[in-house]
């Protein structure tokens, strides 16, 4: 058995520690909101094409925020049990 194969055989999966998922998700939401705000500042110096790209990216960011907020609700509900 090669060293790499031996290393792979000795690896164990990480335990599913979800205790801090809500905190991690909330931090991601906060970071994403900060990115949206920063992009608004940069739009004043952007070309029309760059503005369109920024707006499209912000739309995706807002969709991600909504998904993360739903996941936060789900995680919080699961942690109550």
N, C-alpha and C positions, 0 to 999 in steps of 0.2 A: 504494500500500500504506500503510495506516495505521501509526502508530507502534507500536501494540499488535501488529499483524500482523507488522511487521518484527522486533520484539523476540522474538515467538514463533518466527519463522523462524530467528533467530540462536541460539536456545537449543539446547544440546547435552545429551544425557542424562548424568547423573552416572555415573562408572564404578562398577562393582559391586565395591566394596572391602569384603570380608568379613573382613579380617584381625582386626578387633576385635569381631566379633560375639559371641564367647564371653564376653568381658569385659562387653559391654553387656547381654547376657542375664543374666549372673550378677548384675549390678547391679540389674536389674529384679526378679530373684528376691529379693534382699536387701531391696529397697524394699517388695515385696509382703508379705514376712514381717513387716517393721516395721509395715506398715499393719494386719496381722492383730493383732499384739500391741497396738497403740494402740487398736484397736476393742474388745479385751477390757477395757481400762481404762475405756473410755467406757460399756460395758454396765452397769456398776454404777449409773449415773445414768439409764439409759434406761428408757422405758416398755416394756411387754410387746410392743407393736407394733414399736417401734424395735429391741428385742432380736431379734425374728424377722427383721427386715430386715437387721440386722447379721450374723446367723447365715447368712442366705441369701447375702449378699455374700461372707462368708468362705468359704463353700462354693465359690463361683465363683472366688475368689482361689486356693484350694487346687488347683482344677482347672487354673488358669492356671499355677501353679507347676509342676505335673507336666508340662504341655505345654512350658514353657520349659526344664525340665531335660532333656526328651527332645531338644529342639532343640539344647541345649548339647552333648549327646552326639553328635548328628548333625554339628554344626559342627566339633567337635573331631576327629571321624573324617575329615571332608572335608579339614581342614587338614593332616592327616598325609600326604596324597598329593601 
